[in-house]
Amino acid sequence: MRFITSLIFVFSLISNAQNNYPQDYFCNPLEIPIVLAGTFAELRTNHFHSGMDIKTQFRTGLRVKASANGYISRIKISHYGYGKALYITHPNGYTTVYGHLLKFSPEIEAFVKKHQHEKESYEVELFPNAESLPVLKDSLIAYSGNTGGSGGPHLHFEIRDKEERPMNPMLFGIDTKDTTIPIIKSIYAYPIDNNSFINKSNSKRKLTLAPLGNGDYTTENIEAIGNIGFGVETIDRQDLAPNSNGVYNIQSFVNGNENFELDFKRFSFAETRYINRLIDYQTYIESNKRIQKLFKINNPLSIIKPIVNNGVLQIKDSTHVVYKIRVSDFKNNSAWVTIHITGKADSTLIAESPKTTPYFINKNQTTNLKEGRVSVDFYKDTFYEDFYIDFEVKNDILKLDEDARATKKNFTITFDMSHYSDEDQSKLYIVRLVGRNKYPSYTSTKRKGHLLIGSTNKLGLYTIATDTVKPTIKASNFKNEQWISDYKYLKLKIDDVGSGISNYRATVNGKWILMEYDYKTKTLTHDFSDGVVTDTKNNLKVIVTDNVGNNSTFEALFYRK
C-alpha cells in the first residue's frame, strides 16, 4: 500500500509541475548554487514564510539578477520586514520578489534616492510604471544584503501568481539538492470534545515516538473512544545545509485510505494569520514547539485539504484502526509514522468540567470588558471559538487570560489616565509584561484626551509604564571638528531604553540628508556618494524622538574637501 500510494503521489507531483508551472522561465537570482536557509511556507511567528531564503555564503554584496524579463513594478524600503525590496512584474503574469537587499543597481538606486530626497524619508514605497525600469533576465538589479528583519545575510526570493499569492519557487524549477528524509520530532493525540478520550484522558497526549530507521517511526499503541485527531512536529533538511526547514506535504491515512492533507504549494497573505489555528498554539507558547494539527476545526486555510470528516477520526468501541502519517519534502523524500488505535469504551470516564468565569466571549459578537479605569474591546470574529475569559484589574495591572490562546485580529485596551497630571500623562504608554521576568514590551499606544489606547493581538498581562528618558545619540566613526575627506560613510549610534525609537531626522547645514537606520545594530548611516554634502565646513544636526515624544538633539562639526 505504501509503495502504490507513493507512486500515485510522485505521478501527481510530476504531472502538476509539468502542466501548470513553467520550468525554464525563471532562473536562479544569484550567481552561486542555491543553498537554502528557509523554505516556502515554513512555519514562522504569526505567518507562513512566503518565499525561499537563499544563503549568500555569510556575505553581503552578491549580485542579484532579474529571474526573468519584466519591469520593476514596486520598490519598498522599510526599517523592518523585507528591508530593501524589489518587485518585478513579468509578461506571463507572475511577480518575483527580492528582499533584504543591500543596495540596488545604479539606475534603480538613483531612481529611489530621488524619491527619498523628495519625500525627505528613508522609508518609501514606489510603484514605477512599465516604461520606467524595464529589466532583462539575468540582468543586475541589486546586491544581496541583511536589511530589515533579516536574521543574517541572505536573499529572500518569492514567486507570486496573478492574484499576488506566493507560490513555492521549487514548482518552477528553482531547486536545490535534497536526498534527506524529513525528521519527525514528536506526535500528539487530541480528544476533540468532552465525550472523547485517549488512554482514559480527555486531555491531549504526547505519544512516545520510536524511530525504526529509513524514515519510519512508530508510537506506543493507544486506546481511545470518540472523536480524536493527531498533530505532528516535523522539520526538513536539504543536503547542503543543516538548517531546520519546513516540509512540502503532510498526509494522513486511516486503514489505508487518505483522510487529510496539508499541501504547501501556495497560500494568500489574507489567510497567513490562520497559522496560529493550524498549529497547537498553546504548546507553541509554552514550549516553542510548532505542532501541526492534522484535523480541521474552524480554519479556512487553503493549504488544508480535509478529505474525510475534516481529518477527525471517529473511534468506536471494539474496533482497531491503523493511522499513518506521511511527511514529504519537495523531492518526495518521505518519513512515515504508524499509530495503532484500539477502540475501548469505559462508562466510568468523565471529562473535566470546563473552566467558567463571570466573563464570556461569544466569537460572533463584539464584547466590552470594563473594570475600574481599564476597558477592553474585542470585536466580532477576534477569536476562533467561544470561551470564558479571565479578566482582572488590580493597581493598573490588567490580567487578560493566558497568552496561550490565539486570536485572529487585533483588539484594543484602554487605560483612563485622568488621575495623573497632564505632564505625567504625556510620558505614559502601554506595555505587555512578557515571559517569566515580566519584561515590559512596548504596545502600540495612542492618546485621546485622558485615555491611552493600545492595539494588540495577544492576551496576557498589561500595564502602563513611564518614559522620561531621552534617546541617546553618539558619533560612531568620527569626532567633532574632524576632517573626514576620505570617509565613505558618516555613522552614528542611537538608542532608547524606554518606549523605543519612533523617528529621526538629520540635516547638514540646514539641508535634509538621507540616513539609513538599522535597528539591529542601532546605527544611522549616511552615504557621502549621495552628493548632498558638498561644502567644506559642515554642521551636522540629528534629532531622534521616542514613542512618547522625548527627543534628543546631536550636533557636530566636520570638514571635507
PLY file of the C-alpha trace (Angstrom):
ply
format ascii 1.0
element vertex 561
property float x
property float y
property float z
element edge 560
property int vertex1
property int vertex2
end_header
0.00 0.00 0.00
2.81 2.41 0.89
4.55 1.71 -2.45
1.40 2.20 -4.54
0.42 5.38 -2.71
3.93 6.78 -3.16
3.79 6.11 -6.92
0.47 7.94 -7.17
1.93 10.86 -5.23
5.04 11.06 -7.44
3.00 10.88 -10.67
0.67 13.62 -9.42
3.60 15.83 -8.43
5.38 15.44 -11.78
2.15 15.95 -13.73
1.29 19.14 -11.87
4.81 20.52 -12.27
4.82 19.86 -16.00
1.31 21.09 -16.74
0.91 24.13 -14.53
4.30 25.70 -13.82
6.79 26.88 -16.48
10.07 25.10 -15.78
12.55 27.20 -17.79
11.06 30.67 -17.41
12.64 31.76 -14.10
16.33 31.43 -13.33
18.38 31.40 -10.14
18.54 35.07 -8.99
22.11 34.60 -7.70
25.35 33.55 -9.38
26.05 30.83 -6.82
24.35 27.45 -6.29
21.11 27.59 -4.35
21.51 26.57 -0.71
18.51 27.29 1.48
18.25 28.84 4.92
14.46 28.78 4.74
11.85 27.04 2.61
8.47 28.10 1.25
5.53 28.06 3.70
7.86 27.33 6.59
6.15 27.95 9.92
7.14 31.35 11.30
5.79 33.54 14.10
2.22 34.54 13.13
2.78 33.76 9.44
3.92 31.30 6.81
7.21 32.07 5.08
6.24 33.42 1.67
9.37 32.53 -0.29
12.72 30.78 -0.09
15.69 32.20 1.81
18.82 31.63 -0.27
22.13 31.60 1.59
24.75 34.09 0.41
27.82 32.39 1.91
27.66 34.56 5.06
28.34 37.62 2.88
26.53 40.70 1.64
27.07 42.33 -1.73
26.48 39.37 -4.06
25.00 40.25 -7.43
21.23 39.73 -7.58
19.79 39.16 -11.08
16.32 39.50 -12.55
14.90 35.99 -12.64
13.07 36.72 -15.92
12.25 39.61 -18.28
9.88 42.21 -16.91
9.83 45.59 -15.19
10.31 46.89 -11.67
6.72 47.39 -10.53
7.26 48.08 -6.84
10.09 49.22 -4.61
9.69 49.20 -0.86
12.24 50.34 1.69
11.47 49.91 5.38
13.35 49.53 8.63
11.69 46.19 9.29
10.15 43.37 7.23
11.90 42.86 3.88
14.14 45.92 4.38
15.10 46.97 0.87
12.91 45.02 -1.56
12.24 44.90 -5.31
9.21 43.50 -7.13
9.36 42.56 -10.82
6.21 42.00 -12.87
6.70 39.54 -15.75
4.83 39.20 -19.08
3.42 35.80 -18.06
1.53 37.38 -15.13
3.82 36.27 -12.32
5.72 38.60 -9.98
9.09 37.90 -8.39
10.20 39.50 -5.12
13.76 40.10 -3.85
14.14 41.06 -0.18
16.75 42.13 2.43
18.87 43.79 -0.27
21.99 45.82 0.49
21.50 48.27 -2.37
20.10 48.42 -5.89
21.74 48.58 -9.30
22.90 52.13 -10.19
19.83 53.02 -12.28
17.37 51.77 -9.68
19.40 53.29 -6.84
19.27 56.74 -8.48
15.51 56.39 -9.06
14.93 55.50 -5.39
17.16 58.18 -3.89
15.49 60.86 -5.98
12.17 59.97 -4.37
13.68 59.61 -0.88
15.04 63.15 -1.10
11.76 64.50 -2.45
9.87 62.94 0.46
12.71 63.51 2.96
12.26 59.94 4.15
14.40 56.80 4.16
11.26 54.64 4.16
9.46 54.84 0.82
7.14 52.70 -1.28
7.19 53.33 -5.03
5.22 51.91 -7.96
7.10 52.62 -11.21
5.22 52.19 -14.49
6.20 49.58 -17.07
8.37 52.04 -19.03
10.41 53.43 -16.11
12.59 50.49 -15.07
12.45 47.56 -17.53
14.77 44.61 -16.82
16.05 41.62 -18.77
16.53 38.10 -17.50
19.93 37.72 -15.81
20.50 41.49 -15.66
21.83 43.05 -12.45
19.08 44.57 -10.29
20.63 44.70 -6.80
23.17 43.36 -4.33
22.30 40.91 -1.54
22.18 42.18 2.00
20.89 41.84 5.53
18.38 44.70 5.76
15.04 44.75 7.53
14.04 41.81 9.71
16.71 39.50 8.32
18.48 37.34 10.88
21.66 37.14 8.78
22.88 37.73 5.21
20.65 36.03 2.64
18.32 36.71 -0.28
14.58 36.33 0.26
13.09 35.27 -3.09
9.41 34.87 -3.99
7.27 33.98 -6.98
3.67 35.24 -6.84
0.76 34.47 -9.14
-1.62 36.96 -10.80
-3.60 37.28 -7.56
-0.40 38.14 -5.63
-0.48 34.77 -3.88
3.02 33.46 -3.05
3.87 30.08 -4.57
6.62 27.57 -3.92
9.53 28.59 -6.23
10.57 24.94 -6.49
7.46 24.33 -8.60
9.16 26.46 -11.27
12.48 24.67 -11.23
14.26 26.91 -8.69
15.78 23.95 -6.94
18.41 22.64 -4.54
19.93 19.25 -3.84
17.85 17.22 -1.39
18.10 13.50 -0.72
17.49 13.89 3.02
14.36 12.42 4.63
12.30 14.79 6.84
12.57 14.32 10.60
9.57 13.59 12.84
10.24 15.22 16.21
7.02 14.49 18.12
3.44 13.24 17.78
0.43 14.43 19.81
-3.07 12.95 20.11
-6.10 15.17 20.79
-9.57 14.35 22.13
-11.83 16.66 20.10
-14.71 17.02 22.56
-15.81 16.22 26.13
-17.07 12.77 25.11
-13.75 11.65 23.64
-10.84 10.03 25.47
-7.31 8.84 24.75
-5.83 6.38 27.21
-8.69 7.30 29.58
-7.80 11.01 29.45
-9.78 13.89 27.99
-6.60 15.95 27.55
-4.10 15.99 24.70
-1.33 13.44 25.00
2.23 13.38 23.71
2.92 9.93 22.33
6.17 8.03 22.76
7.89 8.10 19.36
10.26 5.36 18.25
12.38 5.66 15.07
12.69 2.42 13.08
15.22 3.65 10.54
15.00 4.86 6.92
12.35 7.44 7.79
9.91 5.07 9.51
8.57 5.67 13.02
6.06 4.07 15.31
4.42 5.14 18.54
3.02 3.44 21.58
-0.32 1.75 20.97
-3.24 3.79 22.30
-6.78 3.16 23.46
-9.39 5.72 22.50
-13.10 6.37 22.15
-14.99 9.16 20.35
-13.63 11.86 18.07
-9.87 12.24 18.09
-7.18 13.91 15.99
-3.41 13.97 15.72
-0.65 16.55 15.36
2.93 16.29 14.17
6.09 18.30 14.87
8.41 17.90 11.90
11.28 19.55 10.03
13.15 19.02 6.78
16.80 19.45 5.87
18.44 19.74 2.46
21.78 18.10 1.66
23.90 21.26 1.61
22.82 22.97 4.85
21.98 22.00 8.45
19.02 24.40 8.78
15.73 23.14 10.20
13.33 23.92 7.35
9.66 23.42 6.60
8.25 20.42 4.76
6.29 20.31 1.49
3.40 17.96 2.17
1.78 16.10 5.08
-0.84 13.41 4.61
-2.67 11.06 6.96
-4.28 7.70 6.23
-6.87 5.64 8.11
-6.71 1.91 7.37
-5.01 2.70 4.05
-7.41 5.46 2.96
-6.27 9.10 2.87
-8.27 11.33 5.23
-6.31 14.61 5.48
-3.62 16.63 3.68
-1.55 19.79 4.17
-0.31 20.92 0.76
2.24 23.74 0.85
2.16 24.84 -2.78
0.50 28.26 -2.42
-1.35 30.47 0.05
-2.65 34.03 0.24
-1.43 36.76 2.56
-5.01 37.28 3.77
-5.02 33.80 5.31
-1.49 33.53 6.66
-2.60 34.65 10.15
-4.55 31.39 10.46
-1.25 29.63 11.05
-2.00 30.01 14.76
-5.08 27.85 14.26
-3.18 25.25 12.28
-0.57 24.77 15.00
-1.22 23.83 18.61
-0.85 27.42 19.75
-0.80 26.62 23.47
2.09 24.19 23.06
3.92 26.73 20.91
3.63 29.46 23.56
4.59 27.12 26.39
7.47 25.21 24.78
8.20 26.84 21.38
7.18 23.65 19.54
5.09 24.02 16.40
2.73 21.05 16.30
0.74 20.99 13.04
-2.77 19.68 13.65
-3.91 17.08 11.13
-7.57 17.90 11.58
-9.60 20.98 10.71
-11.85 22.89 13.11
-12.91 26.40 12.08
-9.86 27.10 9.92
-10.20 28.48 6.35
-6.59 27.86 5.31
-6.44 26.87 1.64
-3.45 24.59 2.25
-5.75 22.29 4.22
-7.43 19.53 2.26
-9.85 17.81 4.68
-10.59 14.73 2.62
-12.66 12.75 5.17
-14.50 14.22 8.17
-12.06 17.15 8.40
-9.33 14.72 9.42
-11.14 13.74 12.64
-11.16 10.02 13.48
-14.38 8.56 14.91
-13.21 5.72 17.13
-15.88 3.21 18.16
-15.77 0.54 20.84
-14.10 -2.79 19.98
-12.56 -1.55 16.73
-8.96 -1.40 15.57
-7.58 1.44 13.44
-4.18 1.82 11.80
-3.39 5.50 11.43
-0.42 6.59 9.29
1.20 9.97 8.73
3.46 10.69 5.76
5.67 13.80 5.77
7.33 14.64 2.44
9.72 17.25 1.09
9.61 18.59 -2.47
11.82 15.75 -3.76
9.36 13.24 -2.27
11.76 12.06 0.44
9.23 10.78 2.95
9.00 9.90 6.64
6.18 7.67 7.89
4.61 7.29 11.33
2.34 4.35 12.21
-0.09 4.51 15.16
-2.27 1.58 16.26
-5.54 2.60 17.92
-7.89 0.29 19.78
-11.44 1.48 20.44
-12.35 0.92 24.07
-15.37 2.42 25.81
-15.46 2.93 29.58
-18.64 4.16 31.26
-16.66 5.46 34.24
-14.77 8.03 32.17
-15.83 11.60 32.92
-14.34 14.68 31.26
-13.09 17.54 33.38
-15.56 20.38 33.75
-14.61 23.36 31.57
-13.41 26.50 33.30
-16.01 29.20 33.88
-15.61 32.86 34.82
-18.02 35.81 35.03
-16.87 36.89 31.56
-17.92 35.03 28.43
-16.66 35.65 24.90
-19.01 34.94 22.01
-16.77 34.89 18.94
-19.63 36.20 16.76
-20.27 39.28 18.91
-18.41 42.41 20.00
-17.55 42.24 23.71
-16.59 45.08 26.06
-14.99 44.29 29.41
-14.54 47.07 31.96
-13.23 47.30 35.49
-12.11 50.47 37.22
-10.04 52.58 34.85
-9.40 49.82 32.32
-11.57 48.56 29.49
-11.01 46.01 26.71
-12.87 45.82 23.39
-12.95 42.55 21.48
-14.51 42.93 18.06
-16.58 40.32 16.29
-14.50 37.43 14.98
-11.46 38.18 17.15
-11.34 34.57 18.39
-11.79 31.12 16.87
-14.22 29.81 19.49
-16.47 30.83 22.38
-14.90 30.67 25.84
-14.87 32.03 29.38
-12.10 34.60 29.79
-10.13 35.62 32.87
-10.39 39.38 33.33
-9.00 41.20 36.35
-7.63 44.69 37.05
-5.50 45.48 40.11
-3.26 48.53 40.60
-3.23 49.38 36.89
-2.23 45.81 36.00
-4.62 44.08 33.62
-4.80 40.29 33.62
-6.36 39.23 30.35
-6.50 35.45 30.37
-3.44 33.46 29.29
-1.31 34.32 26.26
-1.66 30.73 25.01
-4.97 31.45 23.26
-4.68 32.51 19.61
-6.52 35.47 18.10
-7.46 36.28 14.52
-7.01 40.03 14.72
-6.21 42.95 17.00
-8.30 44.19 19.90
-7.98 47.38 21.96
-7.05 48.04 25.59
-7.91 51.44 27.10
-6.45 52.93 30.29
-8.06 56.05 31.79
-5.20 58.30 32.95
-7.27 61.22 34.26
-5.86 60.69 37.79
-2.38 61.63 36.51
-1.21 65.16 35.89
-1.13 66.35 32.29
2.67 66.40 32.36
2.87 62.81 33.63
0.26 61.61 31.14
2.42 62.75 28.25
5.11 60.23 29.24
2.89 57.17 29.72
2.45 54.23 27.35
1.02 50.71 27.48
3.26 47.67 27.86
2.74 43.92 27.78
4.58 42.02 30.51
6.38 39.21 28.73
7.95 35.99 29.94
8.84 34.79 33.40
10.63 38.02 34.21
7.63 40.10 33.08
9.74 42.18 30.72
7.82 45.35 29.67
7.32 45.27 25.88
6.01 48.39 24.14
2.44 48.09 22.82
1.35 50.44 20.04
-0.25 53.28 22.00
-2.32 56.29 21.01
-3.59 59.14 23.20
-7.12 60.50 23.08
-7.69 63.09 25.77
-7.01 61.38 29.09
-7.15 57.93 27.53
-4.31 55.63 26.49
-5.48 53.24 23.78
-3.38 50.22 22.88
-3.79 47.89 19.91
-2.62 44.28 20.25
-3.40 40.71 19.22
-2.06 38.93 22.30
-3.69 38.09 25.60
-1.71 38.20 28.84
-0.64 40.84 31.36
-0.72 44.57 30.54
0.06 47.72 32.46
1.27 51.28 31.96
4.85 52.48 32.03
6.55 55.86 32.19
9.30 57.00 29.86
11.04 60.23 30.86
14.45 59.32 29.47
15.54 60.85 26.18
17.07 58.76 23.39
20.85 58.61 23.17
22.87 59.70 20.11
26.60 59.13 19.74
29.03 59.59 16.86
30.31 56.21 15.76
33.11 56.76 13.24
34.07 60.43 13.63
34.71 63.14 16.19
33.57 66.74 16.44
35.56 69.14 14.24
37.30 66.27 12.43
38.41 66.23 8.80
36.76 63.22 7.15
37.51 63.85 3.47
38.34 60.19 2.80
35.32 58.75 4.58
32.65 56.98 2.53
30.13 56.96 5.34
29.01 59.01 8.33
27.76 56.81 11.19
26.00 57.37 14.50
24.60 55.08 17.19
21.11 55.78 18.50
19.15 54.01 21.25
16.20 54.37 23.62
15.80 52.33 26.81
12.08 53.02 27.31
9.34 53.16 24.71
11.71 52.78 21.75
12.72 54.87 18.74
9.84 56.45 16.82
11.59 58.63 14.23
14.73 60.56 13.41
15.81 63.45 11.18
19.27 64.55 10.07
20.45 67.75 8.37
23.77 69.18 7.23
23.96 72.97 7.06
20.18 73.00 7.42
19.58 70.67 4.46
17.99 67.23 4.95
20.30 64.27 4.37
19.41 60.63 3.83
20.38 58.38 6.72
19.69 54.64 6.76
18.57 53.20 10.10
19.50 49.62 11.00
17.55 48.76 14.17
19.53 45.54 14.66
22.80 47.43 15.10
21.14 50.70 16.26
23.09 52.54 13.59
22.33 55.57 11.41
24.44 55.72 8.24
24.83 58.44 5.62
26.48 57.57 2.30
28.54 60.53 1.04
28.13 59.27 -2.53
24.64 60.79 -2.40
26.39 64.03 -3.30
24.34 66.16 -0.90
27.27 67.15 1.32
29.36 69.47 -0.90
30.67 72.17 1.47
34.00 72.13 3.27
32.59 73.13 6.64
29.54 71.13 7.67
27.22 71.44 10.64
25.50 68.14 11.35
22.25 68.08 13.35
20.40 64.88 14.25
17.11 64.76 16.17
15.81 61.42 17.49
12.35 61.02 19.06
10.97 58.09 21.06
7.41 56.74 21.13
6.20 59.10 23.88
7.74 62.22 22.36
11.03 62.54 24.27
13.65 63.81 21.86
17.39 64.35 21.81
19.48 66.57 19.56
23.04 65.81 18.49
25.21 68.47 16.82
28.72 68.22 15.46
31.03 69.95 13.02
33.01 68.07 10.38
35.14 69.08 7.37
35.51 67.64 3.86
37.43 68.62 0.77
0 1
1 2
2 3
3 4
4 5
5 6
6 7
7 8
8 9
9 10
10 11
11 12
12 13
13 14
14 15
15 16
16 17
17 18
18 19
19 20
20 21
21 22
22 23
23 24
24 25
25 26
26 27
27 28
28 29
29 30
30 31
31 32
32 33
33 34
34 35
35 36
36 37
37 38
38 39
39 40
40 41
41 42
42 43
43 44
44 45
45 46
46 47
47 48
48 49
49 50
50 51
51 52
52 53
53 54
54 55
55 56
56 57
57 58
58 59
59 60
60 61
61 62
62 63
63 64
64 65
65 66
66 67
67 68
68 69
69 70
70 71
71 72
72 73
73 74
74 75
75 76
76 77
77 78
78 79
79 80
80 81
81 82
82 83
83 84
84 85
85 86
86 87
87 88
88 89
89 90
90 91
91 92
92 93
93 94
94 95
95 96
96 97
97 98
98 99
99 100
100 101
101 102
102 103
103 104
104 105
105 106
106 107
107 108
108 109
109 110
110 111
111 112
112 113
113 114
114 115
115 116
116 117
117 118
118 119
119 120
120 121
121 122
122 123
123 124
124 125
125 126
126 127
127 128
128 129
129 130
130 131
131 132
132 133
133 134
134 135
135 136
136 137
137 138
138 139
139 140
140 141
141 142
142 143
143 144
144 145
145 146
146 147
147 148
148 149
149 150
150 151
151 152
152 153
153 154
154 155
155 156
156 157
157 158
158 159
159 160
160 161
161 162
162 163
163 164
164 165
165 166
166 167
167 168
168 169
169 170
170 171
171 172
172 173
173 174
174 175
175 176
176 177
177 178
178 179
179 180
180 181
181 182
182 183
183 184
184 185
185 186
186 187
187 188
188 189
189 190
190 191
191 192
192 193
193 194
194 195
195 196
196 197
197 198
198 199
199 200
200 201
201 202
202 203
203 204
204 205
205 206
206 207
207 208
208 209
209 210
210 211
211 212
212 213
213 214
214 215
215 216
216 217
217 218
218 219
219 220
220 221
221 222
222 223
223 224
224 225
225 226
226 227
227 228
228 229
229 230
230 231
231 232
232 233
233 234
234 235
235 236
236 237
237 238
238 239
239 240
240 241
241 242
242 243
243 244
244 245
245 246
246 247
247 248
248 249
249 250
250 251
251 252
252 253
253 254
254 255
255 256
256 257
257 258
258 259
259 260
260 261
261 262
262 263
263 264
264 265
265 266
266 267
267 268
268 269
269 270
270 271
271 272
272 273
273 274
274 275
275 276
276 277
277 278
278 279
279 280
280 281
281 282
282 283
283 284
284 285
285 286
286 287
287 288
288 289
289 290
290 291
291 292
292 293
293 294
294 295
295 296
296 297
297 298
298 299
299 300
300 301
301 302
302 303
303 304
304 305
305 306
306 307
307 308
308 309
309 310
310 311
311 312
312 313
313 314
314 315
315 316
316 317
317 318
318 319
319 320
320 321
321 322
322 323
323 324
324 325
325 326
326 327
327 328
328 329
329 330
330 331
331 332
332 333
333 334
334 335
335 336
336 337
337 338
338 339
339 340
340 341
341 342
342 343
343 344
344 345
345 346
346 347
347 348
348 349
349 350
350 351
351 352
352 353
353 354
354 355
355 356
356 357
357 358
358 359
359 360
360 361
361 362
362 363
363 364
364 365
365 366
366 367
367 368
368 369
369 370
370 371
371 372
372 373
373 374
374 375
375 376
376 377
377 378
378 379
379 380
380 381
381 382
382 383
383 384
384 385
385 386
386 387
387 388
388 389
389 390
390 391
391 392
392 393
393 394
394 395
395 396
396 397
397 398
398 399
399 400
400 401
401 402
402 403
403 404
404 405
405 406
406 407
407 408
408 409
409 410
410 411
411 412
412 413
413 414
414 415
415 416
416 417
417 418
418 419
419 420
420 421
421 422
422 423
423 424
424 425
425 426
426 427
427 428
428 429
429 430
430 431
431 432
432 433
433 434
434 435
435 436
436 437
437 438
438 439
439 440
440 441
441 442
442 443
443 444
444 445
445 446
446 447
447 448
448 449
449 450
450 451
451 452
452 453
453 454
454 455
455 456
456 457
457 458
458 459
459 460
460 461
461 462
462 463
463 464
464 465
465 466
466 467
467 468
468 469
469 470
470 471
471 472
472 473
473 474
474 475
475 476
476 477
477 478
478 479
479 480
480 481
481 482
482 483
483 484
484 485
485 486
486 487
487 488
488 489
489 490
490 491
491 492
492 493
493 494
494 495
495 496
496 497
497 498
498 499
499 500
500 501
501 502
502 503
503 504
504 505
505 506
506 507
507 508
508 509
509 510
510 511
511 512
512 513
513 514
514 515
515 516
516 517
517 518
518 519
519 520
520 521
521 522
522 523
523 524
524 525
525 526
526 527
527 528
528 529
529 530
530 531
531 532
532 533
533 534
534 535
535 536
536 537
537 538
538 539
539 540
540 541
541 542
542 543
543 544
544 545
545 546
546 547
547 548
548 549
549 550
550 551
551 552
552 553
553 554
554 555
555 556
556 557
557 558
558 559
559 560
